[in-house]
Amino acid sequence: MITPPQSRRIPAAFALITAATLALTACGSGGDAVGPAGAAAPAGKSAKIPATDVVSSVEKNETAARLLPEDVRARGSLSIASSVGGTPPGALYLEDGKTIVGQDIDFADAVAKVLGLKLKREAASFEAILPALGSGKYDLGTGNFGVTDERRKTIDFVTYINDGQGFAVRKDSKLTKVTDFEQLCGLNVATGAGTTFEVTLEDNKHVCEDAGKKPYSVKTYAEQGAIWAALQQGRADAVMSTINGLRYAVQQQEGLKFLGEYRRLDVGFAFKKGSELTPAFRAAVDRLIKDGTYDRILKKWGTQGSAIEKSRISPPEIKD
């Protein structure tokens, strides 16, 4: 079971917005999850979330398992840090506030079964996971981590989907699609702290200044609930986040619209630089693609548009 960190708690003001996303009847199969003691559960009511079991039938593949380091095979387990954002399809808590589910969870649990491993899962904030991998606190991490050239300097990745960056706004917004950051000039843009979205927004602020316009303001939040509350309450004019996450979120909330894709990025399991685990994980993802489990996971979460043909280890950043 998992107990959410206090910093991930969804504020009461966001309870109605997340009512359609927090009560699930499915659960991840393959990992024990442990979180900080005494943390409160997120708010939420009942909802219709995919409950299909796409993991329990996955069988161990000896060819992939033999690629694991000997000490890992002997131990039979790995520690994994999972960022639990609060909304599907990535990772979110069940109504009990302890169990986590989502696309990231299904993929990690399925890969573990292919490799014959047990996952010891711990919830961690998105911005804390990558540094913790470098220190050796965890063996791997999940959090819809986009593969960028900057991150590849210190982190290794094994890709499992292709997601990317996009925008969402209230339906009364004049924005219909964002193809240039100049369109955001003078607006407040909300996004997650420590994400590629924050980096992208900060790196492109000069666009407005170069055009002689008022720069947009970047508002960062540690939890998805606060991001959407800021948009709904008018403290933010737009949200920049994952393509899959935005598509799902606007379907669950009244008065919002998805502005389409801005940029694509490969997404992968994250490891410390030079990890010996990456060949086995790549082989396991490829095995899931071959046996059909991969497609079943994507279909469950409605993310078929993020399918990849084969897994790669730390590929170059996609440059559009």
Secondary structure, 3 states (H helix, E strand, C coil): CCCCCHHHCCCHHHCCHHHHCCCCCCCCCCEEEECCCCCCCCCCCCCCCCCCCCCCCCCCCHHHHCCCCHHHHHHCEEEEEECCCCCCCCCEECCCCCCEECHHHHHHHHHHHHHCCEEEEEECCHHHHHHHHHCCCCCEEECCCECCHHHHCCEEEEEEEEEEEEEEEECCCCCCCCCCHHHHCCCEEEEECCCHHHHHHHHCCHHHHHCCCCCCEEEEECCHHHHHHHHHCCCCCEEEEEHHHHHHHHHHCCCEEEEEEEEEEEEEEEEECCCCCHHHHHHHHHHHHHHCHHHHHHHHHCCHHHCCCCCCECCCCCCC
